Amino acid sequence: MIDTAILAFTTLFATIGPLDVAAMFAVLTVNDSAAVRRRTALRSTFVATVILLVFALLGEVMLKSLGISLAALQIGGGILLLLIGIEMAFAISSGATSTTDEEKQEAATRQDIAVFPLATPLIAGPGAMGAVILLMAATDGVIVLKLAVVAMLLLMLLLTLLSMLLATHIYRLLGVTGMHVISRVMGVLLSALAVQFILDGIQKSGLLGN
């Protein structure tokens, strides 16, 4: 259970990226009052929580209805997480865990940014959605392990909310360099976890025989 919790925490920290969310939140709400920023942070976290919980609880059902095996999910999800890990390690952006340039331009013209781009794709982005389904599927139906994954998901969303509420202080404390250092370290860890997911998927697929 502890191993599952640590794996879930590390994977979700890398794919959701509370510090990256905080940095974007600080930029998008620079002209807002404290009350508006607090309301925006709470609403975006709530929407993202609903989205990710739906994927956590119904993801396996969706996969079965589409005829996707656990092995295929582990290989495909592992590849996606590996790409995200490489992106983080080299401090580049492809849109998997952040907003694209087009999304940033659209967000700049919106008065309400809680749902877009904060809730999705910043918090509940493709990487986070895929990671949640992958982590839940890897529990092999063990209820205690599923609860551990959900608990880590809720904890990560709480940390994301706190990071947005303290965004200005965090950004001032760490600076761009400090945030990139943390992002790169998490990118290396995520890449290693992704490779493990791929190897587990290949093993379960039977491609290598007995």
N, C-alpha and C positions, 0 to 999 in steps of 0.2 A: 504493500500500500504506500509506504514511504517513497519507494522508488518511482511508483506511478505519479505520486504527487510532485516529486522533484522534476520528473520528466515533463509533466504538464506545465508546471510553473515556468521552467526554462523556455519551453517551446512557445508558450503564450506571451511571455515577456518579450521574446524576440519578434513574434509576428504582430502583436498588438502595438508594442513599442510605446509605453507610457511617456517616455521623455520626448520622443518625436511628436507625439500628439500634443504634449504640453507646449513645445516650441511653436507648432502651427497654430495652436489655440491662442498663444500670446500675440502672434502676428495678426490673426484675424479679428481679435477683440481689443486691439490696442486703443481704440477710441470709445469703447463701451465703459459704462459705469461698473462699479463692483457688483451691484445687484444684478445687472444684466449678465455679466460674466458668470456669476454663480448660477443663475437660472439657465443659461445656455449650457454650462457644464453638466448640470443635473439632468437636463432633458436629453442631451446627446448620449450620456451614459445610459440612461434608461432605455432609449431606443436601441442602442448597440447591444445591451443586455438581452433584450427581447429577441433580437435577430440571432445572436450567438446561441442562446438557449434553445431556440427552435432548431438550429442546425445540430446542436448537441443531442437533443432528445429525439429528433425525427430523421437525423442524417442517415442512420443505418437502414431505416425503413425505405428511405428514398433510394439508397444504393441497391437494396434487394429488389425494389420494383423496377429498377433499370438493369438488373442482371449483372451488377458490378460486384466482384468478389473482394474479400478482404485483402488478398494478395495484390490484386490490381490497384486497390486503394492505397496500400502501403507503398507500392512502387511509384504510382502516379503522384500521390501526395508527397512522397519523399523527394521526388524530382522538383516539385514546386517549392518545397521548403529549402532544398539545396540552392535553387536559384535565388531565393530570398536571402539565404545566408551569405551567398557570394556578393549579392547586392549590398548587404550591410557591411561586410568585411572590407569592401572597396569604397564604401561611402558614396554609392551611386544610387540613382532612383529610376525605377522602371514602372512604378505605379502599382506594384503588387502590395506594398505596405504603406504607400503614400499616395498623394494626389498627383495626377499628371498636370502638365502646364495648362491644358485646356480646362481641367476641373478647377484649377486655381483661379483662372480668369472668370469662370462662371460663378465661383464662390464669392469673388470680389464684388459682384453686382447684386448679391442676395442680401436681404436684411436679416433673415433667419438662417443661420449656418448650423444649427443644432443637428438637423437630420443630415444635411449635405453641406459641407464635406466631412463634418466631425464624426457623426455616428457611423456613416458609411461614405467613403471607403477608408477613412483614417483609423477608426477603432475596429469596426467590424468589416474589415477588408477581405479580399479573396484569400490571402494568406491565413488570416485568423479563422475564417470559415472552414477552410480545408484542414487546418490543424486541429480544430475542435472535433470534426468528424473523424479524423484519423486517430486521435487520442481516445475517443469513445469506442471506436471499433476495435482498437488494440486491447481493450480490457477483456475481450472474449466473453462478454455478457456477465461478468462478475459485478454484482451490485455495489459492493464496497469500493471497488476500483472506479466504477462510474461516478459514485458520489465524490470520490477524491478528485476526479477530473473536474466535475462541476464546481466543487469547492474552490479549486485553484483558479477556475475561470472567473468566479465571482470575486475572489480575492484580487485577481489581476485587474478586473474592471473597477474595483474600489481604489486600487492604486492609481489607475488611470484618472479617475475622478479627482483624487487628491492632487495628482500632478497638474491637472488643469487649474484647480483652485489655487495652487501655489506656483503656477507657471512662471510668473514674473520673477519670483525669488529663485526658482530652480535655474532659469535661464541666466540670471545674473551670477549665480554661484558657480555653475559649471562652465558656462560660455560655450561657444561653438566647438572648440577643440575638445573640451571635456565630454560633451555629448557624443562627438564622433568616436572618441576612444571607447566609451561604453558600448556604442552601437557596433563597433568593429569586434570587440571581444565577444559580444552576444552573437555576432554573425559567424564567428569561428565555431562557437558551441553549437549553434543551430545547424551549421553545415555538417558537423559530426553526427548530430542526432538524425539528420536527414539521410545520411549515408546508411546509418543503422536501420532506419525504416525501410530503405530500398533493399538492403541485404535480407532483412526479415521477410519482406514480400517475395523476393526471389526464392528463398528457402521454402516458404509456404506454397508457392506456385507449383513446385515439383519440377521446375525446369532443369534443376541440377540432378534429378533422380534421387534415389535413396542414399 
